[in-house]
Amino acid sequence: MKKILVTGLIIFSFLSTRADEGMWLPSLLGEGRIKEMKAKGLKLTAEDLYSINKASLKDAIVRFGGGCTGELISDKGLMITNHHCGYGQIQAHSTVQNDYLTYGFAAMNQGQELPNPGLTVSFLQEMKDVTPQALAGVTAQMNEKERQGKIKANIKGIVEAATKDNGLKATVESLYYGNQYFLFLYKVYEDVRLVFAPPSSIGKFGGDTDNWMWPRHTGDFSIFRIYADGNNEPAKYSPKNVPFKPKKSLAISTKGIKEGDFTFVYGFPGRTNEYLHSEAVRYIEEIGNPLKIDLRTRRLDIMNREQAKDAAVRIQYAAKNAGVSNAWKKWQGEVIGVKRLNTVKNKKKLEEDFIKWSADKPEYKGTVEKFDALYKELEPYAFARDFYMEAPQAMELLRFAGAFGDTARVKKDAVEKFYKDYFQPIDKETTYALLSLIKKNLDKNFLPDIFVNTPSDKLLDNIYATSIFVDKNKVLELIDAPNYKEIVEADPAFVLAKSFNEKMKKDITPKYNEINQQIELLYRTYMRGLMAMQPNRPFYPDANSTLRVAYGKVDGYQPRDAVYYQPVSTLDGVMQKDNPDIYDYDVPEKLREIYATKDYGRWAVNGTVPVAFIASNHTTGGNSGSPVLNAGGELIGVNFDRCWEGTMSDIQYDPVVCRNIAIDIRYVLFIIDKLGGAGYLIDEMVIK
């Protein structure tokens, strides 16, 4: 009896520590997961969340661009996402004269909404398991190349059949390292217009200082509108297009939240690696992340210094800086998190258990030992690859010059786009610094001969003195030159860029990919074995930019001894941080006036305005812009970040500190109404 009780407690403890972990496929919620969600407070059915037979919440969720989520908030195609998701579009419309990044943008009617060429939103129509079709004809006698070739051919057939004569887009994605395959069908809309963006002093309040941190006071949202043709179908931009009419849009709840309230997030999380081998985590913790952090620190120091000197440079490098700093800070938190959780040690223990369990199972025996050997072989190539991705790829002029080696001539608009956001002093100093580090830290076998045999300063002095790529006008003349190819191939910037590209392609990438393919093979076996070894464990597939549901509750946390973070922040906290002398904390003067007079209107709660909150939903990159919903499926917030102490959740989730951060929808409405003067947008919404 005692033994049985102890075993039961172990199982209960194991499951309970994973209480809010997971990114679940919405089409499979009805297979048991929905019961746990209801037990925690959900008031909806599985069909309310996902259905192909009736309008459901999935029909209000879009993949925004290539890496964010958005949601419909009116029956006229109005869509909300994060400010940082729409940042590139806001920047593209900004000039020194019309500085929407600094001062914000509000279209006062649909005619003032700004088109965004190249921006798309994708609605999931259906997801379904196609594993039998994907693996049709695959046999145990096939080698891996034959197996993958057969699967690739099968997937091509699946996609062609699924998209025939219906205008839809489709992908087939591998889950659980190739143990399962799912088809995802999308309808893609191409006319997406900017409607509202708060000033960066609201939308990016706290800047990189507060990024990944809690308490948070950032109004990280922007609003777009989706347009369609007269039949509500996708169409390229046209003044004749009309606002899209969604099957479903989200009702907005302004009733408020409290600690312990059930929440769920619906979105397109990018990538997680929850089932990594211990050696992979060790590399991330001890080698890969520290290297990338160091290289990006140097880049950011240069950018920040130069951007502080000049408003035009600040605008030019706004999106670049944000892109570099986002992962930079996340990696730091990730390293601290996996160290605190002893993730490597925990995974080694799981692997030891797997070795014992698989001792009499030929299909799985030896898997862990093979991982150890392959990761040891991979390490120098992974290090070189990380260096190449973070250094040569970060040198703007060299990367741009290297693009001229492609078969097709670079077009004029690509040249204009590059130089619009290019500031040579930043790039030049960055390039000198990074090339010096490459030569100092990388084995000569991973460096191009021209770089090994010539001092890096000499190479770069020659480039900046003689390359045509330092002069936009010369590059524009080059486009139409009859001897285009000869000029490009003789240019020192192109020569150096090409040498790095070829070294990467010849001596790093092939071996890196070869070893990784062997590792991927092992993961397929290892994943299948883990599921067999732990039949009571609630497995979920790693995120891969497909639609998922995560659930949890509004919940504070204790990041360190004697400190407890409440789960809600308010406008009082914004004004406590307000400092005109610090760019990241300099709020608009109008907000100061509103705060001084307490002119909060209907958005006031206990004498202030709610700004943000945290919850225990399991999220990652790609969940930016995702709706945070209450038990009834009403919008209460827009997800925009994670707490720094929990960024290791891509590798190991910890319910004690892993928190997603969301802007409270009431702060969104307050900013639109009181600061932006665009209350007509609120009239479109269903507010409860």
C-alpha positions as CSV (number, residue, x, y, z in Angstrom):
1,M,0.0,0.0,0.0
2,K,2.8,2.4,0.9
3,K,4.6,1.7,-2.3
4,I,1.5,2.3,-4.4
5,L,0.8,5.5,-2.5
6,V,4.3,6.9,-3.1
7,T,4.1,6.0,-6.8
8,G,0.8,7.7,-7.1
9,L,2.2,10.8,-5.5
10,I,5.1,10.9,-7.8
11,I,2.8,10.7,-10.8
12,F,0.5,13.3,-9.4
13,S,3.5,15.6,-8.7
14,F,4.9,15.1,-12.2
15,L,1.6,16.0,-13.8
16,S,0.8,18.9,-11.5
17,T,4.1,20.6,-12.1
18,R,3.2,20.6,-15.8
19,A,-0.2,22.1,-15.0
20,D,-0.1,25.0,-17.4
21,E,2.5,23.7,-19.8
22,G,1.8,23.1,-23.4
23,M,0.9,24.5,-26.8
24,W,-2.0,22.3,-28.0
25,L,-3.4,21.8,-31.4
26,P,-6.9,23.2,-31.3
27,S,-8.4,20.5,-33.5
28,L,-7.4,17.9,-30.9
29,L,-8.7,19.7,-27.8
30,G,-11.9,17.5,-27.8
31,E,-9.8,14.4,-27.2
32,G,-9.4,15.1,-23.5
33,R,-7.5,18.4,-23.1
34,I,-10.8,20.4,-23.1
35,K,-11.8,18.6,-19.9
36,E,-8.8,20.0,-18.0
37,M,-9.4,23.5,-19.4
38,K,-13.0,23.3,-18.2
39,A,-11.9,22.1,-14.8
40,K,-9.7,25.2,-14.6
41,G,-12.6,27.5,-15.6
42,L,-13.2,27.5,-19.3
43,K,-16.9,28.0,-20.2
44,L,-16.7,27.0,-23.9
45,T,-16.8,23.8,-25.8
46,A,-14.1,22.4,-28.0
47,E,-16.2,23.4,-31.0
48,D,-16.4,26.9,-29.8
49,L,-12.6,27.1,-30.1
50,Y,-12.2,25.1,-33.3
51,S,-14.7,24.0,-35.9
52,I,-14.7,23.7,-39.7
53,N,-18.5,23.4,-39.7
54,K,-19.4,26.7,-38.0
55,A,-17.8,30.0,-37.0
56,S,-15.4,29.5,-34.1
57,L,-12.7,31.4,-32.3
58,K,-10.1,30.1,-34.8
59,D,-11.8,32.2,-37.5
60,A,-10.9,35.4,-35.5
61,I,-7.2,34.6,-35.4
62,V,-4.7,35.4,-38.1
63,R,-1.0,34.8,-38.7
64,F,0.2,38.4,-39.1
65,G,3.0,38.7,-41.7
66,G,5.7,36.1,-41.3
67,G,6.1,35.8,-37.5
68,C,3.3,37.3,-35.4
69,T,-0.4,36.8,-34.5
70,G,-3.3,39.1,-34.9
71,E,-7.0,39.0,-34.1
72,L,-10.2,40.4,-35.5
73,I,-12.0,42.9,-33.2
74,S,-14.8,44.1,-35.4
75,D,-17.1,42.9,-38.2
76,K,-15.4,45.4,-40.5
77,G,-12.0,43.7,-40.7
78,L,-10.4,45.7,-37.8
79,M,-7.5,43.7,-36.5
80,I,-5.2,44.2,-33.5
81,T,-1.6,43.0,-33.0
82,N,1.5,44.3,-31.2
83,H,3.2,47.6,-31.9
84,H,6.5,45.7,-32.4
85,C,4.8,43.4,-34.9
86,G,3.6,46.4,-36.9
87,Y,6.9,48.3,-36.3
88,G,8.3,47.7,-39.8
89,Q,5.1,49.0,-41.4
90,I,5.0,52.0,-39.1
91,Q,8.7,52.7,-39.9
92,A,8.1,52.4,-43.6
93,H,5.5,55.1,-43.5
94,S,7.6,57.4,-41.3
95,T,9.8,60.3,-42.4
96,V,11.4,63.1,-40.5
97,Q,8.4,65.2,-41.6
98,N,5.7,62.5,-40.8
99,D,7.4,60.7,-37.9
100,Y,4.7,58.1,-37.0
101,L,7.2,56.1,-35.0
102,T,7.6,59.0,-32.6
103,Y,4.2,60.7,-32.7
104,G,1.9,57.8,-33.6
105,F,-0.6,57.5,-36.4
106,A,-4.4,57.6,-36.4
107,A,-6.5,57.3,-39.5
108,M,-9.7,59.3,-38.8
109,N,-11.5,57.6,-41.6
110,Q,-11.0,54.6,-43.9
111,G,-9.7,56.8,-46.7
112,Q,-6.7,57.7,-44.5
113,E,-5.7,54.1,-43.7
114,L,-2.2,53.3,-45.1
115,P,-1.5,50.3,-47.4
116,N,1.4,48.0,-46.7
117,P,2.8,46.2,-49.8
118,G,3.9,42.7,-49.0
119,L,2.1,42.4,-45.7
120,T,-0.3,39.5,-45.5
121,V,-2.6,37.9,-43.0
122,S,-3.5,34.2,-43.1
123,F,-6.7,32.6,-41.7
124,L,-6.5,28.9,-40.9
125,Q,-9.3,27.1,-42.6
126,E,-8.6,23.6,-41.4
127,M,-6.0,21.4,-39.9
128,K,-6.0,17.6,-40.1
129,D,-3.9,14.6,-39.5
130,V,-2.4,13.3,-42.8
131,T,0.1,10.9,-41.3
132,P,-1.1,7.9,-43.2
133,Q,-1.0,9.8,-46.5
134,A,2.4,11.3,-45.8
135,L,4.0,8.0,-44.9
136,A,2.3,6.0,-47.7
137,G,4.8,3.7,-49.4
138,V,7.5,4.3,-46.7
139,T,9.1,1.0,-45.7
140,A,11.6,-0.1,-43.1
141,Q,14.0,-1.1,-45.8
142,M,14.4,2.4,-47.1
143,N,17.4,4.5,-46.2
144,E,16.8,8.0,-44.8
145,K,17.3,9.7,-48.2
146,E,14.8,7.4,-49.8
147,R,12.4,7.8,-46.9
148,Q,12.5,11.6,-47.0
149,G,12.2,11.6,-50.8
150,K,9.0,9.5,-50.6
151,I,7.5,11.7,-47.8
152,K,8.4,14.8,-49.8
153,A,6.6,13.5,-52.9
154,N,3.6,12.4,-50.8
155,I,3.4,15.9,-49.2
156,K,3.5,17.5,-52.6
157,G,0.6,15.4,-53.6
158,I,-1.3,16.2,-50.4
159,V,-0.8,20.0,-50.9
160,E,-1.8,19.9,-54.6
161,A,-5.0,18.0,-53.8
162,A,-5.9,20.2,-50.9
163,T,-5.4,23.5,-52.8
164,K,-6.8,22.5,-56.2
165,D,-9.1,25.2,-57.6
166,N,-9.9,26.8,-54.3
167,G,-7.3,29.7,-54.0
168,L,-6.1,28.4,-50.6
169,K,-2.5,27.9,-49.5
170,A,-1.4,24.8,-47.7
171,T,1.5,23.3,-45.8
172,V,2.1,19.9,-44.3
173,E,4.1,20.1,-41.1
174,S,6.0,17.4,-39.2
175,L,5.2,17.0,-35.5
176,Y,7.1,15.0,-32.9
177,Y,10.2,14.9,-35.1
178,G,8.4,13.1,-38.0
179,N,6.2,10.8,-36.0
180,Q,3.1,12.7,-37.2
181,Y,2.2,14.9,-40.1
182,F,-0.6,17.6,-40.2
183,L,-2.1,19.5,-43.1
184,F,-2.8,23.2,-42.6
185,L,-5.0,25.1,-45.0
186,Y,-5.0,28.9,-45.1
187,K,-6.8,31.7,-46.9
188,V,-4.3,34.6,-47.3
189,Y,-5.3,38.3,-47.6
190,E,-2.9,40.7,-49.1
191,D,-4.6,44.1,-48.6
192,V,-3.8,45.1,-45.0
193,R,-3.8,48.7,-44.0
194,L,-2.4,50.6,-41.0
195,V,-5.2,52.2,-39.0
196,F,-3.7,53.2,-35.6
197,A,-0.3,53.1,-33.9
198,P,0.4,54.8,-30.6
199,P,3.6,56.9,-30.2
200,S,6.7,54.8,-29.6
201,S,6.8,56.4,-26.2
202,I,3.7,54.3,-25.5
203,G,4.1,51.3,-27.8
204,K,7.7,50.9,-26.9
205,F,7.6,52.4,-23.5
206,G,10.5,51.1,-21.4
207,G,12.4,50.1,-24.6
208,D,15.1,47.5,-24.4
209,T,15.5,48.3,-20.7
210,D,12.1,46.8,-19.9
211,N,12.1,44.2,-22.7
212,W,11.4,40.7,-21.3
213,M,10.8,42.2,-17.8
214,W,8.0,42.6,-15.3
215,P,6.5,44.9,-14.0
216,R,5.8,46.2,-17.5
217,H,4.0,49.3,-18.7
218,T,4.2,49.1,-22.4
219,G,1.3,49.9,-24.7
220,D,2.5,47.4,-27.2
221,F,-0.3,47.4,-29.8
222,S,-1.1,48.5,-33.3
223,I,-4.3,48.3,-35.4
224,F,-4.8,47.3,-39.0
225,R,-7.7,46.7,-41.2
226,I,-8.0,43.8,-43.7
227,Y,-9.6,44.5,-47.1
228,A,-11.1,42.2,-49.6
229,D,-12.8,42.3,-53.0
230,G,-16.5,42.7,-53.4
231,N,-17.0,39.0,-52.7
232,N,-15.0,39.1,-49.5
233,E,-12.2,37.2,-51.1
234,P,-8.5,38.0,-51.0
235,A,-7.3,40.7,-53.5
236,K,-4.2,42.8,-54.1
237,Y,-4.4,46.4,-52.9
238,S,-7.0,48.4,-54.8
239,P,-8.9,51.6,-53.8
240,K,-12.0,49.6,-54.8
241,N,-11.5,47.0,-52.1
242,V,-13.8,46.9,-49.1
243,P,-13.4,46.1,-45.5
244,F,-13.2,42.3,-44.9
245,K,-16.2,40.7,-43.2
246,P,-14.9,38.0,-40.9
247,K,-16.8,34.8,-39.9
248,K,-15.9,35.6,-36.3
249,S,-14.6,38.6,-34.4
250,L,-13.8,38.8,-30.8
251,A,-16.0,40.5,-28.2
252,I,-14.0,42.6,-25.8
253,S,-14.4,42.3,-22.0
254,T,-13.8,45.4,-19.9
255,K,-15.0,43.7,-16.7
256,G,-11.5,43.3,-15.5
257,I,-9.3,40.5,-14.2
258,K,-8.1,39.2,-10.8
259,E,-5.4,36.8,-9.7
260,G,-6.4,33.2,-10.3
261,D,-8.7,33.9,-13.3
262,F,-8.6,31.4,-16.1
263,T,-7.0,32.6,-19.3
264,F,-6.0,31.1,-22.6
265,V,-3.9,32.3,-25.5
266,Y,-4.7,31.5,-29.2
267,G,-1.9,32.1,-31.7
268,F,1.0,30.9,-33.9
269,P,3.9,30.2,-31.6
270,G,7.1,30.0,-33.6
271,R,9.5,27.4,-32.3
272,T,10.2,25.4,-29.1
273,N,12.6,22.6,-28.3
274,E,11.0,21.0,-25.2
275,Y,12.5,17.5,-25.9
276,L,16.1,18.4,-26.6
277,H,18.9,16.1,-25.5
278,S,21.1,17.3,-22.6
279,E,24.1,17.9,-24.8
280,A,22.1,20.3,-27.0
281,V,21.1,22.2,-23.9
282,R,24.6,22.3,-22.6
283,Y,25.8,23.8,-25.9
284,I,23.1,26.5,-25.7
285,E,23.9,27.3,-22.0
286,E,27.7,27.2,-22.1
287,I,28.7,28.1,-25.7
288,G,26.1,29.1,-28.3
289,N,24.1,31.7,-26.3
290,P,27.2,33.3,-24.6
291,L,28.8,33.8,-28.0
292,K,25.7,35.3,-29.6
293,I,25.1,37.6,-26.6
294,D,28.7,38.9,-26.9
295,L,28.5,39.6,-30.6
296,R,25.1,41.4,-30.4
297,T,26.2,43.4,-27.4
298,R,29.0,44.9,-29.5
299,R,26.5,45.7,-32.3
300,L,24.0,47.3,-30.0
301,D,26.6,49.5,-28.3
302,I,27.5,51.0,-31.7
303,M,23.9,51.4,-32.9
304,N,22.7,52.9,-29.6
305,R,25.5,55.5,-29.6
306,E,24.9,56.6,-33.1
307,Q,21.1,56.6,-32.9
308,A,21.3,58.9,-29.9
309,K,23.1,61.5,-31.9
310,D,20.7,61.9,-34.9
311,A,16.9,61.6,-35.3
312,A,17.2,60.4,-38.9
313,V,19.6,57.6,-37.9
314,R,17.3,56.7,-35.0
315,I,14.5,56.2,-37.5
316,Q,16.7,54.3,-40.0
317,Y,17.9,51.8,-37.4
318,A,14.8,51.6,-35.2
319,A,13.6,48.2,-36.6
320,K,17.1,46.9,-36.9
321,N,17.9,47.7,-33.3
322,A,14.7,46.2,-32.1
323,G,15.4,43.0,-34.1
324,V,18.9,42.6,-32.7
325,S,18.1,43.4,-29.1
326,N,15.0,41.2,-28.8
327,A,16.9,37.9,-29.1
328,W,19.9,39.3,-27.3
329,K,18.1,39.8,-24.1
330,K,16.0,36.6,-24.4
331,W,19.2,34.5,-24.7
332,Q,20.5,36.0,-21.5
333,G,17.4,35.1,-19.6
334,E,17.4,31.6,-21.2
335,V,20.9,30.9,-19.9
336,I,20.0,32.0,-16.4
337,G,16.8,30.0,-16.5
338,V,18.3,26.7,-17.6
339,K,21.1,27.1,-15.0
340,R,18.5,27.7,-12.2
341,L,16.4,24.7,-13.2
342,N,19.4,22.5,-13.7
343,T,18.0,21.6,-17.1
344,V,21.1,19.7,-18.3
345,K,21.1,17.6,-15.1
346,N,17.4,16.9,-15.3
347,K,17.6,15.8,-18.9
348,K,20.6,13.6,-18.2
349,K,18.5,11.9,-15.5
350,L,15.7,11.3,-18.0
351,E,18.2,9.9,-20.5
352,E,19.6,7.6,-17.8
353,D,16.0,6.4,-17.2
354,F,15.6,5.9,-21.0
355,I,18.8,3.9,-21.2
356,K,17.5,1.5,-18.5
357,W,14.0,1.3,-20.0
358,S,15.4,0.6,-23.5
359,A,17.9,-2.0,-22.4
360,D,15.7,-4.9,-23.6
361,K,14.1,-3.0,-26.5
362,P,16.3,-3.2,-29.7
363,E,14.4,-0.4,-31.4
364,Y,15.5,2.2,-28.8
365,K,18.6,0.7,-27.3
366,G,21.7,2.8,-27.8
367,T,19.8,6.0,-28.8
368,V,21.1,8.2,-26.0
369,E,24.7,7.1,-26.5
370,K,24.5,8.0,-30.2
371,F,23.2,11.4,-29.3
372,D,26.3,12.0,-27.1
373,A,28.7,11.1,-29.9
374,L,26.9,13.1,-32.6
375,Y,26.6,16.3,-30.5
376,K,30.4,16.1,-29.8
377,E,31.1,15.9,-33.5
378,L,28.6,18.7,-34.2
379,E,30.0,21.2,-31.7
380,P,32.8,22.9,-33.8
381,Y,30.5,23.2,-36.8
382,A,27.7,24.7,-34.7
383,F,30.1,27.2,-33.2
384,A,31.4,28.2,-36.6
385,R,27.8,28.5,-37.9
386,D,26.7,30.6,-35.0
387,F,29.7,32.9,-35.7
388,Y,28.9,33.2,-39.4
389,M,25.2,33.9,-38.7
390,E,25.9,36.5,-36.1
391,A,29.0,38.2,-37.7
392,P,29.3,38.2,-41.5
393,Q,25.5,38.2,-41.8
394,A,25.4,41.3,-39.6
395,M,27.7,43.3,-41.9
396,E,25.2,45.2,-43.9
397,L,27.4,46.4,-46.8
398,L,29.0,43.0,-47.3
399,R,25.7,41.2,-47.1
400,F,24.2,43.6,-49.7
401,A,27.2,43.3,-52.0
402,G,27.0,39.5,-51.8
403,A,23.4,39.6,-53.1
404,F,24.8,40.9,-56.4
405,G,26.2,37.5,-57.1
406,D,22.8,36.0,-57.8
407,T,21.8,35.2,-61.3
408,A,19.3,37.9,-61.7
409,R,20.3,41.6,-61.5
410,V,19.4,43.4,-58.4
411,K,16.5,45.7,-59.0
412,K,16.5,49.5,-58.4
413,D,13.8,49.3,-55.7
414,A,16.0,46.9,-53.7
415,V,18.9,49.3,-53.9
416,E,16.7,52.2,-52.8
417,K,15.3,50.2,-49.9
418,F,18.8,49.2,-48.7
419,Y,20.2,52.7,-48.7
420,K,17.1,54.3,-47.2
421,D,17.9,52.6,-43.9
422,Y,21.7,52.4,-44.2
423,F,24.1,54.5,-42.2
424,Q,27.7,53.8,-43.0
425,P,29.4,54.9,-39.7
426,I,27.4,52.2,-37.9
427,D,28.0,49.5,-40.4
428,K,31.7,50.3,-40.8
429,E,32.5,50.3,-37.1
430,T,30.4,47.1,-36.7
431,T,32.2,45.4,-39.5
432,Y,35.7,46.2,-38.3
433,A,34.8,45.0,-34.8
434,L,33.1,41.7,-35.9
435,L,35.8,40.7,-38.4
436,S,38.4,41.2,-35.7
437,L,36.5,38.8,-33.5
438,I,36.1,36.2,-36.2
439,K,39.8,36.1,-36.9
440,K,40.6,35.9,-33.2
441,N,38.1,33.1,-32.3
442,L,37.5,30.9,-35.3
443,D,39.7,28.1,-36.4
444,K,41.5,28.9,-39.6
445,N,39.9,25.9,-41.2
446,F,36.6,27.7,-41.0
447,L,37.9,31.0,-42.5
448,P,38.3,31.9,-46.2
449,D,41.9,32.1,-47.5
450,I,41.7,35.8,-48.4
451,F,40.7,36.6,-44.9
452,V,43.4,34.4,-43.3
453,N,46.2,35.7,-45.5
454,T,45.4,39.4,-45.3
455,P,44.9,41.6,-42.2
456,S,41.3,42.4,-41.7
457,D,41.8,46.1,-41.3
458,K,43.7,46.2,-44.7
459,L,40.8,44.4,-46.4
460,L,38.2,46.7,-45.0
461,D,40.3,49.9,-45.6
462,N,40.4,48.9,-49.3
463,I,36.6,48.2,-49.4
464,Y,35.6,51.5,-47.9
465,A,38.1,53.4,-50.2
466,T,37.3,51.7,-53.5
467,S,34.1,49.6,-53.5
468,I,31.2,50.9,-55.6
469,F,28.9,49.7,-52.8
470,V,29.8,52.6,-50.5
471,D,28.1,54.9,-53.1
472,K,24.4,54.5,-53.8
473,N,24.6,56.4,-57.1
474,K,27.3,54.2,-58.4
475,V,25.2,51.1,-57.5
476,L,22.2,52.6,-59.3
477,E,24.5,53.1,-62.4
478,L,25.7,49.5,-62.1
479,I,22.2,48.1,-62.5
480,D,22.1,49.1,-66.2
481,A,25.8,48.6,-66.9
482,P,26.5,46.2,-69.8
483,N,29.5,44.8,-67.9
484,Y,27.5,44.4,-64.7
485,K,28.9,41.0,-63.9
486,E,32.6,42.0,-64.4
487,I,32.3,45.0,-62.2
488,V,30.6,43.1,-59.4
489,E,33.0,40.2,-59.4
490,A,36.0,42.6,-59.3
491,D,34.6,44.7,-56.4
492,P,36.4,44.1,-53.1
493,A,33.2,44.1,-51.0
494,F,31.7,41.4,-53.2
495,V,34.9,39.4,-53.2
496,L,35.0,39.3,-49.4
497,A,31.3,38.6,-49.0
498,K,31.6,35.8,-51.6
499,S,34.5,34.3,-49.8
500,F,32.6,34.0,-46.6
501,N,29.5,32.7,-48.3
502,E,31.4,30.1,-50.2
503,K,33.3,29.0,-47.0
504,M,30.0,28.6,-45.2
505,K,28.5,26.7,-48.1
506,K,31.5,24.5,-48.7
507,D,33.1,23.7,-45.3
508,I,30.5,24.5,-42.6
509,T,26.9,24.0,-43.7
510,P,27.3,20.6,-45.4
511,K,28.9,18.9,-42.4
512,Y,26.6,20.8,-40.0
513,N,23.5,19.6,-41.9
514,E,24.9,16.1,-42.3
515,I,25.4,15.6,-38.6
516,N,22.1,17.3,-37.8
517,Q,20.2,14.9,-40.1
518,Q,21.6,12.0,-38.2
519,I,20.5,13.8,-35.0
520,E,17.0,14.4,-36.3
521,L,16.8,10.7,-37.1
522,L,17.6,9.9,-33.5
523,Y,15.0,12.3,-32.2
524,R,12.3,10.6,-34.2
525,T,13.2,7.3,-32.4
526,Y,13.8,9.0,-29.1
527,M,10.5,10.9,-29.2
528,R,8.6,7.7,-30.0
529,G,10.4,6.0,-27.2
530,L,9.7,8.7,-24.6
531,M,6.0,8.4,-25.4
532,A,6.1,4.7,-24.9
533,M,8.2,5.0,-21.7
534,Q,5.9,7.7,-20.2
535,P,2.3,6.8,-21.3
536,N,0.7,9.0,-18.7
537,R,2.7,12.1,-19.6
538,P,0.7,14.8,-21.5
539,F,2.9,15.2,-24.6
540,Y,2.3,18.1,-27.0
541,P,4.2,18.9,-30.2
542,D,6.9,21.5,-30.3
543,A,5.8,24.8,-31.6
544,N,6.3,25.2,-35.4
545,S,4.4,28.4,-36.3
546,T,1.1,26.5,-36.5
547,L,-2.1,27.5,-34.6
548,R,-2.0,26.5,-30.9
549,V,-3.9,27.0,-27.7
550,A,-2.2,27.5,-24.4
551,Y,-4.0,28.0,-21.1
552,G,-3.2,29.1,-17.6
553,K,-4.3,31.8,-15.1
554,V,-3.6,35.3,-14.1
555,D,-0.8,34.7,-11.7
556,G,2.0,36.7,-10.0
557,Y,5.3,35.1,-9.2
558,Q,8.4,35.3,-7.0
559,P,11.5,35.9,-9.1
560,R,13.9,35.8,-6.2
561,D,14.0,35.8,-2.4
562,A,11.7,38.2,-0.6
563,V,10.3,39.6,-3.9
564,Y,6.8,38.9,-5.2
565,Y,5.4,40.4,-8.4
566,Q,1.8,41.3,-8.5
567,P,0.1,40.2,-11.7
568,V,-1.3,43.6,-12.8
569,S,0.3,47.0,-13.6
570,T,-1.4,50.4,-14.0
571,L,-1.0,53.9,-15.4
572,D,0.4,54.9,-12.0
573,G,3.4,52.8,-12.8
574,V,3.8,54.4,-16.2
575,M,4.0,57.8,-14.6
576,Q,6.3,56.7,-11.8
577,K,8.8,55.7,-14.5
578,D,8.2,58.8,-16.6
579,N,11.4,60.7,-17.1
580,P,11.8,63.3,-20.0
581,D,15.6,62.9,-19.7
582,I,15.5,59.2,-20.6
583,Y,14.3,58.3,-24.1
584,D,12.8,55.0,-23.1
585,Y,10.7,56.5,-20.4
586,D,9.7,59.9,-21.9
587,V,5.9,59.7,-22.2
588,P,3.9,62.1,-24.4
589,E,3.0,65.4,-22.8
590,K,-0.7,64.8,-23.5
591,L,-0.5,61.6,-21.3
592,R,0.9,63.7,-18.5
593,E,-2.0,66.1,-18.8
594,I,-4.5,63.3,-18.8
595,Y,-2.9,61.8,-15.7
596,A,-2.8,65.2,-13.9
597,T,-6.5,65.7,-14.4
598,K,-7.4,62.0,-14.1
599,D,-9.4,62.3,-17.3
600,Y,-9.7,58.6,-17.8
601,G,-13.3,58.5,-18.8
602,R,-15.0,55.1,-18.8
603,W,-11.6,53.3,-18.7
604,A,-10.9,54.3,-15.0
605,V,-10.6,51.5,-12.5
606,N,-10.1,52.4,-8.8
607,G,-8.7,55.8,-9.8
608,T,-6.2,54.6,-12.4
609,V,-6.1,52.7,-15.7
610,P,-5.0,49.0,-15.9
611,V,-2.0,48.7,-18.3
612,A,-0.7,45.1,-18.4
613,F,-1.0,41.7,-16.7
614,I,0.8,38.4,-16.5
615,A,-0.5,34.9,-16.7
616,S,0.9,31.3,-16.7
617,N,0.1,30.6,-20.4
618,H,2.9,28.8,-22.2
619,T,4.0,31.1,-25.0
620,T,7.0,31.8,-27.3
621,G,8.0,34.0,-30.2
622,G,5.2,34.1,-32.7
623,N,2.7,34.5,-29.9
624,S,3.3,38.2,-30.1
625,G,0.0,39.8,-30.9
626,S,-2.0,36.7,-29.8
627,P,-5.3,37.3,-28.0
628,V,-5.4,36.6,-24.3
629,L,-9.0,35.4,-23.6
630,N,-11.1,34.9,-20.6
631,A,-13.1,31.8,-19.7
632,G,-15.9,33.0,-22.0
633,G,-13.6,33.6,-25.0
634,E,-13.7,37.4,-24.7
635,L,-10.6,39.5,-25.4
636,I,-9.0,40.7,-22.2
637,G,-5.5,41.4,-23.5
638,V,-3.0,41.2,-26.2
639,N,0.1,39.0,-25.6
640,F,3.4,40.8,-26.2
641,D,6.2,39.3,-24.2
642,R,7.4,36.8,-21.6
643,C,9.0,37.4,-18.2
644,W,12.8,37.3,-18.4
645,E,13.1,34.7,-15.7
646,G,11.0,32.3,-17.7
647,T,12.5,32.6,-21.2
648,M,13.9,29.1,-20.9
649,S,10.3,27.8,-21.4
650,D,11.3,27.1,-25.0
651,I,13.5,24.3,-23.6
652,Q,11.9,23.6,-20.1
653,Y,8.7,25.1,-18.8
654,D,8.6,26.1,-15.1
655,P,5.1,27.0,-13.7
656,V,6.8,28.8,-10.9
657,V,8.2,31.6,-13.0
658,C,7.1,31.2,-16.6
659,R,4.7,34.1,-17.3
660,N,3.4,35.6,-20.5
661,I,2.9,39.4,-20.5
662,A,-0.1,41.0,-22.1
663,I,-1.3,44.6,-22.5
664,D,-4.7,44.9,-20.8
665,I,-7.3,45.6,-23.5
666,R,-8.7,48.5,-21.3
667,Y,-5.3,50.3,-21.8
668,V,-5.6,49.8,-25.5
669,L,-9.1,51.4,-25.5
670,F,-7.9,54.2,-23.3
671,I,-5.0,55.1,-25.6
672,I,-7.2,54.9,-28.7
673,D,-9.9,57.1,-27.1
674,K,-8.1,59.6,-24.8
675,L,-4.7,59.9,-26.4
676,G,-5.4,59.1,-30.0
677,G,-8.8,60.7,-30.3
678,A,-10.0,57.8,-32.5
679,G,-13.0,56.8,-30.5
680,Y,-14.9,56.0,-33.7
681,L,-12.8,52.8,-33.9
682,I,-14.2,51.7,-30.5
683,D,-17.7,52.2,-31.9
684,E,-16.9,49.3,-34.3
685,M,-16.1,46.9,-31.5
686,V,-18.4,44.8,-29.3
687,I,-17.6,45.8,-25.8
688,K,-19.0,44.0,-22.7
